[in-house]
Amino acid sequence: MKLDFGPVWANWSDLAHGALVTVEVTGAALVLGCLLGLLVGLLRLDPRRRVRYALGSVYVTFIRGTPLLVQLFLLFFGLPQFGIVLPAFFCGVLGLGIYSGAYQSEIVRGAIQSIDRGQMEAARSLGMSHGMAMRAIILPQAIVRMIPPLGNEFIALIKNSALVSLLTISDLLHEGQKIISVSYRSLEVYLAVALIYLLLTNATGFALLRLERRLRVGGLVQ
C-alpha cells in the first residue's frame, strides 16, 4: 500500500484552523476548570462543614465517575429537552471545563493540605482572619506546588478535547474527518492529525517544564 499525503497538504489550512479551534476550546475550558477546581477544592478542605463538603463531594464523585463523552452529550442533546439550547462551542467548553474542574479540585485540595499547618496558626496569631491568611500566606505557596500536576491536567485536556468534534465543533479532529470524507485517505489524515496533537501536547509539556525549572532555580518549588 502506498501512502498519499496529497489531501493533507492540499487541506493544510483547514487542519491549521482546526488546531487553532482546539487550542481555543482547551484554553477556555482550562480557565473554567481552574475556577471550578479552586472553588470545589476549598469546599472540600474541611469535612466538618458538612453541607459545603457534601456539595463538593457530589460534584467530584459524579464527574469523575461518568464518561466525559456522556457529559458532553447531556449538555448538547439533553438540555434542549428543557428548552435550553447552547451553541456547540459553548457546550464543548462547558463540558470540558466541568470535567477538568473535578480533577483540578483534588489538585488544589492536595496542594493546600501539603502546606504546613503551622503557617496558618502563625498567621492567625498575628491577627489575620482565616480568609486573609488563606489568600496571603497559604494559596500563593500552594499555587506554585500545583503547577506540575496542573500541567499534566492541561495536556490531558488537549487530548480529551478531540471528543468535542462529535458536537460538530470544527476542531482538529472534525476538520480531519471532513478531509477524509472527500479524499478517502483515512490513514494519512489521521496520522497528520495525531502528529499535530503530538506537537501541541509536547509544546505544552516543554513550556511547563521550563516554567517548573525556573521556579526550582528560584527556590519556589521544593
N, C-alpha and C positions, 0 to 999 in steps of 0.2 A: 504494500500500500504506500502510495506517495503522498506526502503531506503537501497541502497547498494553503499557504498563509495569505494568498492574494486577497480574499474577502476581509481579512483582518486589517491589512494595510489600507485597503480601499475605504474602510469604515472606521479608521483610527480616530477620527474626530468624534464619532459617536461614542466610542469607548472612553475617550478622554472626558467627554461630557458626563457620561455615567459615573466615572471615577470621582468627578467633582461633586455630583449629587450624593454619592456615597459618603464623601468627606463631610458635606453639609449635614446630612442626616445624622451621621455619627457624632459630629461636633455638638449639634443641638441636643441630641439625646444624652451626651456626656454631661452637659451643663445641667439638664433636668435631673439626671441621675445623681449628680453631686449634691444638688439642693435637697432632693428626697433622702439621699443617703445620710447627709448631715442631720436632717430633722429626725429621721427614724432612729438613727444611731443614738442621738441624745435622748429620745423617748425610751430607749431600751437600756439606758445606763443603770437605772435603779429599779429593781423588781418590786421594791416596797411601794412604789407609786403604781398601783395595780392597773388603773384604767389606762394610763399612758403606755405602760409596759405591754398591756394586753393588745392595745390597738397596733402598736409597732410589731408585736409578735405575729398577729394575724396577717398583717401585710407581708411580712417576710416569709412566713410559712406558706401562704398561698402562692406568692410569686415564684419562690424558689422551688415549689413542689409541682408546678404545672409548666408545660412546654411554652416556650416563647411564641411559637407559631400559633398555638391556640389563643394566647392572649392577644396577638395581633388580629386574629380573625374575630375575636369577641368585640374589639373596638371597631373594626371595619365593617363587619357583617351583622354584628349583634346590636350595636347601638341604634342603627336605623330603624329597628323594630320598635324603639321607644321614641321615634321622631327625631333622633339626634344623628345628623349626617355630618361627618367630619371629612375634610379633604384627606386624600390618601397620604400626602406628605406629613400632615399633622398626626394622623394615626400612626404612621411609622415612627415618628419622633417620640410620640407619647408612649407607644408600646415599648420601644427600646429603652426609653428613659426610666419608665416604671420598673422594667425588668432589671436594668443595671442598678437602680437605686436600692433594690433589696440586697444585692451583693455588696454595694458600697457601704450600706449601713453597718454591716458587720465589720468592714474595714475601719470605719470611723469608731465604732464602739471598742474594737480591739486596741486601736491606737491610743484612744483616750485612757483606757484602763491600764495601758502599759506605762503611763506616766506615774511616777512615784506619788503616792497619796500624801506624803509629807509636804509636797509643794502646795497642794490645796489647803492643807491645815496651816501652813505658814502664811499663805495669802489671807486666809480668814482671820488669823491672829493679828494681821496688820490693819484690819478693819474693812477689808474688801467683802462685798457680798458674794454669794456663790456664783451668780451670773457674771459679775465683773471678773472674778478670779478665773472663771472658765474662759472668758473672752481674752483676757490679757496674759494669762500665765499658761493655762493648760492647752488650749486649742492651738496656739502658734507652734508649740513643740509637737503636738500630735499630728498636725498637718504635714510637717516635714517627714514624719515616720510613715505617713500614708502614701507618700509618693511612689515607692516601688510597687506595692500591691495595686494601687490605682492605675499604674502604668499597665500592669497585666490585664486589668479590667478594661482599659481603653482598647488594647489590642484585641481582646475577645469581642468587644463591642463592634469593632470594624468587621470582623468575620461574621458575627451574628446579623449584621445589617443586610447581608445578602438575602435574608428572608423577606425584607420589605418589597422585593421585586414581585412577590405574589400579591401585593396590594396595588399593582400597576404603577408603582413608582419607577421612574426612568433612572434607576441606579445602574451600577456597573453590570450586574448580572442580567438585569432586564434588557439592557442595550445589547449584551452579548446574545441573548436569546432571540432578539429581533433580527440580528445578523444571520443567525443560524436558520431562521425561518425562510430566508430567501436564498441562502447560499448552500444550505445542507452540509456545511463543513463544521460539524459539531465538535470534533476532536480539536481542531486547530483553534477554534474560537474559545472553547473552554480552557485550553492551555494558555491562551493570551489573557483571559480573564483571571485565571489563577495566578499568573505572573504579576499582573497589576495588583491584585490583593497582597501578594507576597511583598511587592515593593512598598505598598502602603504600611503594612504591619512592620516590616523591617525598618523603614524610615522612622516610624513612631517609636519602636523599641530603641533605636540608636539615639534619638533625641532624648528620650527618658533616661537612658544610660548615661549620657553626657551630663544631664541635669543632676542625677544622683551622684556622679563622681565629683562634680563641682561642690555639691553640698557636703560630701565627705571631706573634701580638701578644706572646706571652711569650718569643719568640725561640727556641722549641724546635724549630721546623721551619724549615729553610733553604729 
